[in-house]
Amino acid sequence: MSWQLYEKARGLLSEEIGTIKKAFGGKISIALCYPNTYQIGMSNLGFQKIYYLLNQYNDVLCERVFLPSPEDEIHFKKENIPLFSLESQTPVHNFDILAFSVTFESDYINILKILDISHIPIRSKDRNERHPFLLMGGICATFNPEPLSDFIDMFFIGEGDEAVDDFVNALRESYGSVVKACSERSESNEFYQRLSAVDGFYIPSGYEAIYDDSGMVEKVLPRDGFPEKVKRRWVRDLNKTPTSSKVITSNTVFGDMFLIEVERGCGKHCRFCLAGYSYRPVRNYSAEVILKEVSEGLRYKKKIGLIGSAICDSPYIDEISDGISKVGGTISVSSLRLDRLSKKLIDLLSASGHRTATIAPEAGSERLRKIINKEMSDDEILNAVQFMALAGLTNFKLYFLIGLPTETDDDIDAIVNLTKRIKHSILKIAKSKGHLGNITLSVNPFIPKPFTPYQWERMEDTKSLNSKIKKIKSGLKGVSNINIIHELPKWAFVQALLSRGDRRIGELLHKCYELNGDWFKTFRETNINPEFYVYRERDFDEILPWDHIDSGIRKEYLVKEAKKSKEEKITPPCPDEGECRRCGDLGCVTNI
């Protein structure tokens, strides 16, 4: 049976364009792992870019690793086969470095599973020179690495494409070989000391977390040679290294398109949005750079997928849309902002065969949208929807959050009413175009996230959230062509725990893995109270588990925004031009 595991990997490789293969001899070997399936991992542009960048060094070999499917996992364990890399089918435990790229908290358990299947001790303290050095990057590492600090040797804080040079040079300069670095995991080794002096590298063993009698963090003390705070890294000029599909394959979520990042960051200041704060400052690729990537992409796929937090905010979106159209490409976008729609972009989407638009009103009432700093009237939403429907986009996916601060039953009723109004507003247009017009309502619980103005808020209890979901379903029952999907509040509870937990959450993670992912049995069998992390509102002066991470956004600014939310005051978007230091010390310069 084992041969089928290797054949499956070779089959995936045979359908790829852009795979990089190198001989192992004399190179630093890195297994780059996305802790989910191949199909999901290869849909992540950041993962692909790091793979490509690492392999640009002659003395570095980087191969990919993914979570096996459930059926393959059975065979790995039953036949005692260690997990292996995709390119050469080399056991993961034979690599010098195992680097995880992590986007979702739900994949934390998968990290432990991958270590176990790879025959690598799960906890850092149980490893020795025979085992790979573990690194983790991605947005989860950036906003709160603490729950994984028992398992990961080093975290990268910020945008990974900014720090590849520093990391590779540290490996070279410290030892000439990474093997010695892996054998000395104490905070005093030279490799740790060298990287701790570089912004963005966080070594958890170099810090001691101290808790008071109530269980709150009293302080986090850096050991000798480690900075008091670890600064987030970000790319100043995106144009130097464009981000687009590097490995072409149809075996991904977006297998029918070539993906290109158009911009990074969002300056709208939505107070719940982690991405909006973690990817500041706002930066845009030039139209020239994007269209060059388009030209490359059209060699492989006719459809170009534009990726970004706020694509419509790019000052070059019309020029990019025109350029794609002129060379015969079609287009797809991740989502649309209703307050800044481009007619050229919408027309091109329609001409590309799109019939569905994804939009995010987030809250049903104008009052609540103002509180979360997403100021937009119902009429503005309806006008934008009608504009898109007239262009041929007659199906809509609407994203709403429930459990937002100050939310009332009236706000839940407003979700139902706004959805009905949207359906009514597009009905005649859709019929005239031969479509009935379908609406998918995606309803998800609000989860307070670190480094946002809502990081001090509590999450609403699951019973109340379930009641609100039931109320929405009841309000739209019998309304045709409306489908409701939602995240289960009990899983949102787990995500909130992992998002805002401290180092002690590592004990829960490990126990949960031992119990085959049963979180609720884990809660019953451990002495850690998850509600302490999920349902408790924090004071502004409380020391938070991630306070020793410097995101570039001043804490005083987040406090100010939290207070403005309670006062129902709006914060204007980041300026379109010039330098701004309103929220922090990033030295934001737009349109570079």
C-alpha positions as CSV (number, residue, x, y, z in Angstrom):
1,M,0.0,0.0,0.0
2,S,2.9,2.4,0.7
3,W,3.8,2.7,-2.9
4,Q,0.4,4.3,-3.6
5,L,1.4,7.2,-1.2
6,Y,4.5,7.9,-3.3
7,E,2.7,7.5,-6.6
8,K,0.1,10.0,-5.4
9,A,2.8,12.6,-4.8
10,R,4.4,12.0,-8.2
11,G,1.0,12.3,-9.8
12,L,0.5,15.7,-8.3
13,L,4.0,16.8,-9.5
14,S,3.3,15.5,-13.0
15,E,0.4,18.0,-13.3
16,E,2.5,21.0,-12.2
17,I,4.3,23.7,-14.1
18,G,7.0,25.6,-12.2
19,T,8.1,22.9,-9.8
20,I,11.6,23.4,-8.5
21,K,13.8,20.4,-7.9
22,K,17.4,20.4,-6.6
23,A,20.0,17.9,-5.4
24,F,20.4,17.8,-1.7
25,G,24.2,17.8,-1.5
26,G,25.8,20.7,0.3
27,K,22.6,22.7,0.7
28,I,20.5,24.0,3.6
29,S,17.3,21.9,3.3
30,I,14.0,23.4,4.1
31,A,10.6,21.6,4.2
32,L,8.0,24.3,3.7
33,C,4.7,23.1,5.1
34,Y,1.1,24.4,4.7
35,P,-0.8,22.5,7.5
36,N,-3.7,21.6,5.3
37,T,-4.3,19.7,2.1
38,Y,-2.4,20.2,-1.1
39,Q,-5.5,21.8,-2.7
40,I,-5.9,24.4,0.0
41,G,-2.2,25.0,0.5
42,M,-1.4,25.6,-3.2
43,S,-4.2,28.1,-3.3
44,N,-2.2,30.4,-1.0
45,L,-0.1,32.9,-2.8
46,G,2.1,33.7,0.2
47,F,3.1,30.1,0.5
48,Q,4.0,29.9,-3.2
49,K,6.0,33.0,-3.0
50,I,8.2,31.9,-0.1
51,Y,8.8,28.5,-1.9
52,Y,10.0,30.4,-4.9
53,L,12.1,33.0,-3.0
54,L,13.9,30.3,-0.9
55,N,14.8,28.4,-4.0
56,Q,16.5,31.4,-5.6
57,Y,19.5,30.7,-3.3
58,N,22.0,28.2,-4.8
59,D,22.8,26.8,-1.4
60,V,19.2,26.4,-0.2
61,L,16.8,23.6,-1.2
62,C,13.1,24.1,-0.4
63,E,10.5,21.4,-0.9
64,R,6.8,21.4,0.0
65,V,4.9,19.4,2.6
66,F,1.1,19.2,3.1
67,L,-1.3,17.5,5.4
68,P,-2.3,14.0,4.1
69,S,-5.9,13.2,3.4
70,P,-7.7,11.3,6.1
71,E,-7.4,8.0,4.2
72,D,-3.7,8.6,3.5
73,E,-3.1,9.5,7.1
74,I,-4.3,6.0,8.1
75,H,-1.7,4.4,5.8
76,F,1.1,6.6,7.0
77,K,0.4,5.6,10.6
78,K,-0.5,1.9,10.0
79,E,2.6,1.2,8.0
80,N,4.8,3.5,10.1
81,I,5.9,5.6,7.1
82,P,7.1,9.1,8.0
83,L,5.5,12.0,6.2
84,F,7.6,13.0,3.2
85,S,8.1,16.0,1.0
86,L,6.3,16.4,-2.3
87,E,9.3,17.0,-4.7
88,S,11.7,14.2,-3.7
89,Q,9.5,12.2,-1.3
90,T,12.2,12.7,1.4
91,P,11.1,12.2,5.0
92,V,10.4,15.5,6.6
93,H,12.5,14.6,9.7
94,N,15.6,14.5,7.4
95,F,15.3,18.2,6.6
96,D,17.4,20.8,8.4
97,I,14.4,23.1,8.8
98,L,10.6,22.6,8.9
99,A,8.9,25.9,8.2
100,F,5.1,26.3,8.6
101,S,3.0,28.9,6.9
102,V,-0.2,29.2,8.9
103,T,-3.2,31.2,7.9
104,F,-6.0,29.8,10.1
105,E,-6.2,28.9,13.8
106,S,-8.2,25.8,12.9
107,D,-4.9,24.4,11.4
108,Y,-3.1,24.4,14.7
109,I,-4.1,20.8,15.5
110,N,-2.8,19.9,12.0
111,I,0.6,21.2,12.9
112,L,0.8,18.7,15.8
113,K,-0.5,16.0,13.5
114,I,2.1,16.7,10.9
115,L,4.9,16.5,13.5
116,D,3.6,13.2,14.8
117,I,3.2,11.6,11.4
118,S,6.7,12.9,10.5
119,H,8.2,11.1,13.6
120,I,9.2,14.4,15.1
121,P,8.6,15.0,18.9
122,I,5.7,17.5,19.2
123,R,7.2,19.7,21.9
124,S,10.4,21.7,21.3
125,K,12.0,20.6,24.6
126,D,11.8,16.9,23.5
127,R,13.8,17.4,20.2
128,N,17.6,17.2,19.7
129,E,20.1,17.5,16.9
130,R,18.5,14.7,14.9
131,H,15.3,16.7,14.4
132,P,14.6,19.7,12.2
133,F,14.5,23.3,13.5
134,L,10.9,24.5,13.5
135,L,9.9,28.0,12.1
136,M,6.4,29.4,11.7
137,G,5.3,32.4,9.7
138,G,2.0,33.7,8.3
139,I,-0.7,35.9,9.8
140,C,-1.3,33.6,12.8
141,A,2.4,33.9,13.8
142,T,2.2,37.6,13.4
143,F,-0.9,38.4,15.6
144,N,-0.4,35.9,18.5
145,P,2.3,33.2,18.4
146,E,1.9,32.3,22.2
147,P,-0.5,29.3,22.0
148,L,2.1,27.5,19.8
149,S,5.2,28.5,21.7
150,D,5.7,25.0,23.2
151,F,6.0,23.5,19.8
152,I,7.7,26.1,17.5
153,D,11.3,27.1,17.9
154,M,11.0,30.5,16.2
155,F,8.3,32.6,14.7
156,F,8.5,35.2,12.0
157,I,6.4,38.3,12.8
158,G,5.2,40.1,9.6
159,E,5.4,39.6,5.9
160,G,7.7,36.7,5.2
161,D,8.9,37.9,1.8
162,E,10.6,40.8,3.6
163,A,12.9,38.6,5.7
164,V,14.1,35.7,3.6
165,D,17.5,37.3,3.0
166,D,18.0,37.9,6.7
167,F,17.1,34.3,7.7
168,V,19.3,32.7,5.1
169,N,22.2,34.9,5.9
170,A,21.9,34.1,9.6
171,L,22.0,30.4,8.8
172,R,25.1,30.9,6.8
173,E,26.9,33.3,9.1
174,S,26.2,31.6,12.4
175,Y,27.4,28.1,11.5
176,G,28.0,27.6,7.8
177,S,25.6,24.7,8.3
178,V,22.2,24.7,10.0
179,V,22.8,21.4,11.8
180,K,24.5,23.0,14.8
181,A,21.7,25.6,15.1
182,C,19.3,22.7,15.3
183,S,21.2,21.0,18.0
184,E,21.4,24.0,20.4
185,R,17.8,25.0,21.1
186,S,18.6,27.0,24.3
187,E,18.1,30.7,24.1
188,S,21.9,31.2,24.5
189,N,23.0,29.7,21.2
190,E,24.6,31.9,18.6
191,F,22.0,31.4,15.9
192,Y,19.2,32.6,18.3
193,Q,21.2,35.5,19.5
194,R,22.0,36.6,15.9
195,L,18.3,36.5,14.8
196,S,16.9,38.0,17.9
197,A,18.8,41.2,17.0
198,V,16.9,41.3,13.7
199,D,13.4,42.7,13.5
200,G,10.7,40.2,12.9
201,F,12.3,37.1,14.5
202,Y,10.6,35.9,17.8
203,I,12.2,33.1,19.8
204,P,9.7,32.2,22.5
205,S,12.4,30.5,24.7
206,G,14.0,33.9,25.0
207,Y,11.0,35.2,27.0
208,E,9.4,34.2,30.3
209,A,5.7,34.8,30.9
210,I,4.7,35.5,34.5
211,Y,1.1,35.3,35.6
212,D,-0.6,36.8,38.6
213,D,-2.9,35.0,41.1
214,S,-6.0,35.8,38.9
215,G,-4.4,34.0,35.9
216,M,-3.7,37.2,33.9
217,V,-0.3,38.0,32.4
218,E,1.6,40.0,34.9
219,K,4.6,40.5,32.6
220,V,6.7,39.0,29.9
221,L,10.4,39.2,30.6
222,P,13.0,39.0,27.8
223,R,16.1,37.0,28.7
224,D,19.6,38.5,28.2
225,G,20.3,39.4,24.6
226,F,16.6,39.5,23.5
227,P,14.7,42.7,22.8
228,E,11.8,43.9,25.0
229,K,9.5,43.9,21.9
230,V,9.7,42.1,18.5
231,K,8.9,44.4,15.6
232,R,6.7,43.3,12.8
233,R,8.4,43.4,9.3
234,W,6.6,44.7,6.2
235,V,7.6,45.2,2.6
236,R,8.3,48.8,1.7
237,D,8.2,48.4,-2.1
238,L,6.0,45.6,-3.4
239,N,7.1,46.3,-7.0
240,K,10.5,44.8,-6.4
241,T,9.1,41.2,-6.0
242,P,5.6,40.8,-7.5
243,T,3.4,38.1,-5.9
244,S,1.7,35.8,-8.4
245,S,1.2,32.1,-9.0
246,K,4.6,30.4,-9.2
247,V,3.5,26.8,-9.5
248,I,0.7,26.2,-12.0
249,T,-1.7,23.4,-11.4
250,S,-5.4,22.7,-11.8
251,N,-5.5,20.8,-8.5
252,T,-6.3,23.8,-6.3
253,V,-9.3,25.8,-5.2
254,F,-8.5,28.4,-7.9
255,G,-7.2,25.9,-10.4
256,D,-8.8,27.6,-13.4
257,M,-7.0,30.9,-12.9
258,F,-3.6,32.6,-12.6
259,L,-3.5,34.6,-9.3
260,I,-1.9,38.0,-8.9
261,E,-1.7,40.2,-5.8
262,V,-2.8,43.7,-6.7
263,E,-2.4,45.5,-3.4
264,R,-1.7,44.8,0.2
265,G,-3.3,46.3,3.3
266,C,-6.5,48.2,3.8
267,G,-7.0,51.8,5.1
268,K,-10.7,51.6,5.9
269,H,-10.2,51.1,9.7
270,C,-13.0,48.5,10.1
271,R,-12.6,48.0,13.9
272,F,-13.1,44.2,13.9
273,C,-10.8,43.4,11.0
274,L,-7.4,41.7,11.8
275,A,-6.2,41.9,8.2
276,G,-6.9,45.6,8.0
277,Y,-4.5,46.3,10.9
278,S,-2.0,43.4,10.3
279,Y,-1.2,44.4,6.7
280,R,-0.8,48.1,7.1
281,P,0.4,50.3,5.5
282,V,-1.6,50.3,2.4
283,R,0.6,49.6,-0.6
284,N,-0.3,49.2,-4.3
285,Y,1.6,47.5,-7.1
286,S,2.0,49.7,-10.2
287,A,-0.1,48.9,-13.2
288,E,3.0,48.2,-15.2
289,V,4.2,45.5,-12.8
290,I,0.7,43.9,-12.6
291,L,0.3,43.9,-16.4
292,K,3.7,42.3,-16.8
293,E,2.5,39.5,-14.5
294,V,-0.7,39.3,-16.5
295,S,1.3,38.7,-19.6
296,E,3.1,35.9,-17.9
297,G,-0.1,34.4,-16.5
298,L,-1.9,34.3,-19.8
299,R,0.7,31.8,-21.0
300,Y,-1.0,29.3,-18.7
301,K,-4.5,30.4,-17.9
302,K,-7.0,32.7,-19.6
303,K,-8.6,33.9,-16.3
304,I,-6.6,36.3,-14.1
305,G,-7.5,36.2,-10.4
306,L,-6.9,39.6,-8.7
307,I,-6.0,39.2,-5.0
308,G,-6.0,41.9,-2.2
309,S,-7.7,43.2,0.9
310,A,-9.3,46.1,-1.0
311,I,-8.8,45.6,-4.8
312,C,-11.2,48.4,-5.7
313,D,-9.1,50.9,-3.7
314,S,-6.1,50.4,-6.0
315,P,-5.6,53.7,-8.0
316,Y,-4.7,51.6,-11.0
317,I,-7.6,49.2,-11.0
318,D,-9.2,50.7,-14.2
319,E,-5.8,50.6,-16.0
320,I,-5.3,47.0,-14.9
321,S,-8.8,46.0,-16.0
322,D,-8.3,47.7,-19.4
323,G,-5.0,46.0,-19.8
324,I,-6.4,42.5,-19.1
325,S,-9.2,43.1,-21.5
326,K,-7.0,44.3,-24.3
327,V,-4.8,41.2,-24.2
328,G,-7.8,38.9,-24.2
329,G,-7.9,37.8,-20.6
330,T,-10.8,37.3,-18.4
331,I,-10.9,38.3,-14.7
332,S,-12.0,37.2,-11.2
333,V,-11.8,39.1,-7.9
334,S,-11.9,37.9,-4.3
335,S,-14.5,40.4,-3.2
336,L,-15.8,43.9,-3.9
337,R,-16.1,47.0,-1.8
338,L,-19.5,48.7,-2.4
339,D,-18.3,52.2,-1.7
340,R,-15.6,52.2,-4.5
341,L,-16.8,50.2,-7.4
342,S,-15.1,50.6,-10.7
343,K,-17.4,50.4,-13.8
344,K,-14.6,49.1,-15.9
345,L,-13.9,46.3,-13.4
346,I,-17.6,45.4,-13.1
347,D,-18.0,45.4,-16.9
348,L,-15.0,43.1,-17.3
349,L,-16.2,40.8,-14.7
350,S,-19.5,40.5,-16.5
351,A,-17.8,40.0,-19.8
352,S,-15.7,37.3,-18.2
353,G,-18.8,35.3,-17.4
354,H,-19.2,36.3,-13.8
355,R,-22.7,36.2,-12.5
356,T,-21.9,36.4,-8.7
357,A,-20.6,39.2,-6.7
358,T,-19.2,38.8,-3.1
359,I,-19.8,41.7,-0.8
360,A,-19.6,42.3,2.9
361,P,-22.1,44.6,4.6
362,E,-21.0,43.0,7.9
363,A,-23.9,44.5,9.9
364,G,-27.6,44.8,9.0
365,S,-28.2,48.3,10.5
366,E,-26.7,51.6,9.7
367,R,-26.1,52.2,13.4
368,L,-24.0,49.1,13.8
369,R,-22.1,49.6,10.6
370,K,-21.1,53.1,12.0
371,I,-20.0,51.5,15.2
372,I,-17.6,49.1,13.5
373,N,-16.5,52.0,11.2
374,K,-18.0,50.6,8.1
375,E,-20.2,53.7,7.4
376,M,-22.6,52.9,4.5
377,S,-26.3,53.5,4.3
378,D,-28.8,50.9,3.2
379,D,-29.6,53.0,0.1
380,E,-25.9,53.1,-0.8
381,I,-25.8,49.3,-0.5
382,L,-28.9,48.9,-2.6
383,N,-27.7,51.3,-5.3
384,A,-24.4,49.4,-5.6
385,V,-26.2,46.1,-5.8
386,Q,-28.5,47.4,-8.5
387,F,-25.4,48.8,-10.4
388,M,-23.8,45.3,-10.4
389,A,-27.0,43.6,-11.3
390,L,-27.5,45.8,-14.3
391,A,-24.0,44.8,-15.5
392,G,-25.1,41.1,-15.3
393,L,-23.9,40.2,-11.8
394,T,-27.3,39.1,-10.5
395,N,-26.3,36.6,-7.8
396,F,-24.8,37.8,-4.5
397,K,-22.9,36.3,-1.6
398,L,-23.4,38.5,1.4
399,Y,-21.2,38.4,4.5
400,F,-22.6,39.3,7.9
401,L,-21.2,39.2,11.4
402,I,-23.3,38.5,14.5
403,G,-22.4,39.2,18.1
404,L,-20.7,42.5,17.3
405,P,-20.3,45.0,20.3
406,T,-23.6,46.7,21.2
407,E,-25.6,44.4,18.9
408,T,-29.4,44.1,19.7
409,D,-32.3,42.1,18.3
410,D,-33.1,45.0,16.1
411,D,-29.7,44.6,14.4
412,I,-30.5,41.0,13.7
413,D,-33.9,41.9,12.3
414,A,-32.0,44.5,10.1
415,I,-30.0,41.6,8.5
416,V,-33.2,39.9,7.5
417,N,-34.8,43.2,6.3
418,L,-31.7,44.3,4.3
419,T,-31.4,40.9,2.7
420,K,-35.1,41.0,1.6
421,R,-34.6,44.5,0.2
422,I,-31.5,43.4,-1.7
423,K,-33.4,40.5,-3.3
424,H,-36.4,42.8,-4.1
425,S,-34.1,45.4,-5.7
426,I,-32.5,42.9,-8.1
427,L,-35.5,40.8,-8.9
428,K,-36.8,42.8,-11.9
429,I,-33.3,43.3,-13.2
430,A,-32.5,39.6,-12.8
431,K,-35.7,38.5,-14.6
432,S,-35.0,40.8,-17.5
433,K,-31.6,39.1,-17.9
434,G,-33.1,35.6,-17.7
435,H,-31.9,34.9,-14.2
436,L,-33.9,34.7,-11.0
437,G,-31.0,36.0,-8.9
438,N,-29.8,33.9,-6.0
439,I,-28.5,35.2,-2.7
440,T,-26.2,33.3,-0.3
441,L,-26.1,34.7,3.2
442,S,-22.9,33.8,5.0
443,V,-23.4,34.5,8.8
444,N,-20.4,34.2,11.1
445,P,-19.9,35.0,14.8
446,F,-17.7,38.0,15.6
447,I,-14.4,36.9,17.1
448,P,-12.3,39.6,18.9
449,K,-8.8,39.6,17.4
450,P,-5.4,40.8,18.7
451,F,-4.1,44.2,17.4
452,T,-7.6,45.5,16.6
453,P,-9.6,48.0,18.5
454,Y,-11.8,45.1,19.6
455,Q,-9.0,43.0,21.2
456,W,-10.4,43.9,24.7
457,E,-14.0,42.8,23.9
458,R,-15.6,39.6,25.0
459,M,-17.1,37.1,22.5
460,E,-20.8,36.6,22.8
461,D,-21.8,33.2,24.3
462,T,-22.6,30.4,21.9
463,K,-26.2,30.0,23.2
464,S,-27.0,33.6,22.3
465,L,-25.3,33.3,18.9
466,N,-27.2,30.1,18.1
467,S,-30.4,31.9,18.9
468,K,-29.5,34.8,16.6
469,I,-28.8,32.4,13.7
470,K,-32.1,30.7,14.3
471,K,-33.8,34.1,14.3
472,I,-32.2,35.0,10.9
473,K,-33.3,31.6,9.4
474,S,-36.8,32.0,10.7
475,G,-37.0,35.6,9.3
476,L,-36.0,34.4,5.8
477,K,-37.9,31.1,5.9
478,G,-40.0,30.7,2.8
479,V,-38.2,33.4,0.9
480,S,-37.2,31.9,-2.4
481,N,-33.7,31.9,-3.8
482,I,-32.0,32.7,-0.5
483,N,-29.5,30.2,1.0
484,I,-28.1,30.6,4.5
485,I,-24.7,29.2,5.5
486,H,-23.0,29.9,8.9
487,E,-20.1,28.9,11.1
488,L,-21.1,26.9,14.1
489,P,-20.7,29.1,17.2
490,K,-19.0,26.3,19.1
491,W,-16.1,26.3,16.6
492,A,-16.0,30.1,16.7
493,F,-15.5,29.6,20.4
494,V,-12.4,27.5,19.8
495,Q,-11.0,30.0,17.3
496,A,-11.5,32.8,19.8
497,L,-9.6,30.7,22.4
498,L,-6.7,30.2,20.0
499,S,-6.7,33.8,18.8
500,R,-6.4,35.4,22.3
501,G,-4.8,32.6,24.4
502,D,-1.4,32.7,26.1
503,R,1.2,30.0,26.4
504,R,-0.9,27.9,28.7
505,I,-3.2,27.1,25.8
506,G,-0.4,24.9,24.4
507,E,-1.4,22.3,27.1
508,L,-5.0,22.3,25.7
509,L,-3.7,22.0,22.1
510,H,-1.6,19.0,23.0
511,K,-4.3,17.3,25.0
512,C,-6.8,18.0,22.2
513,Y,-4.5,16.3,19.7
514,E,-4.2,13.3,22.0
515,L,-8.0,13.1,22.1
516,N,-8.3,13.1,18.3
517,G,-9.4,16.7,18.0
518,D,-12.2,16.6,20.5
519,W,-12.1,20.1,22.0
520,F,-15.0,19.7,24.3
521,K,-13.7,16.5,25.9
522,T,-10.4,18.4,26.3
523,F,-12.1,21.2,28.2
524,R,-13.6,18.6,30.5
525,E,-10.4,16.8,31.2
526,T,-8.1,19.8,31.8
527,N,-7.9,22.4,34.5
528,I,-7.7,25.4,32.1
529,N,-10.9,27.4,31.8
530,P,-11.4,28.4,28.2
531,E,-14.1,30.9,29.1
532,F,-11.4,33.0,30.9
533,Y,-10.0,33.7,27.4
534,V,-13.2,33.8,25.4
535,Y,-15.9,35.4,27.5
536,R,-13.9,37.8,29.6
537,E,-13.8,41.5,28.7
538,R,-10.3,43.0,29.2
539,D,-9.4,46.3,30.8
540,F,-7.4,48.7,28.6
541,D,-4.5,48.6,31.1
542,E,-4.3,44.7,31.2
543,I,-1.1,43.2,29.8
544,L,-2.2,41.1,26.9
545,P,-0.4,37.9,25.9
546,W,0.8,39.4,22.6
547,D,1.9,42.8,24.0
548,H,5.6,42.0,23.5
549,I,4.9,42.0,19.8
550,D,5.1,45.4,18.1
551,S,2.7,45.4,15.2
552,G,3.6,49.0,14.3
553,I,0.2,50.2,15.4
554,R,0.3,52.2,18.7
555,K,-1.8,50.6,21.5
556,E,-3.0,54.1,22.4
557,Y,-4.5,54.4,18.9
558,L,-6.3,51.1,19.3
559,V,-7.7,52.3,22.7
560,K,-8.8,55.5,21.1
561,E,-10.6,53.6,18.3
562,A,-12.3,51.3,20.9
563,K,-13.6,54.4,22.7
564,K,-14.8,56.0,19.4
565,S,-16.7,52.8,18.7
566,K,-18.6,53.1,21.9
567,E,-19.3,56.8,21.1
568,E,-20.5,55.8,17.5
569,K,-17.8,58.0,16.0
570,I,-16.3,57.4,12.5
571,T,-12.6,57.4,11.7
572,P,-11.9,58.5,8.1
573,P,-9.9,56.2,5.8
574,C,-6.2,56.5,5.4
575,P,-5.2,59.3,3.0
576,D,-4.7,58.4,-0.6
577,E,-1.4,60.2,-0.9
578,G,1.5,61.3,1.2
579,E,3.0,60.1,4.5
580,C,0.8,59.4,7.5
581,R,1.6,58.4,11.1
582,R,-1.9,58.6,12.5
583,C,-2.1,55.0,13.8
584,G,1.5,54.2,14.5
585,D,5.2,54.5,13.5
586,L,5.0,52.6,10.2
587,G,5.7,55.8,8.2
588,C,2.9,54.9,5.8
589,V,3.5,56.2,2.4
590,T,0.7,55.3,0.0
591,N,0.9,54.5,-3.7
592,I,4.5,53.5,-3.6
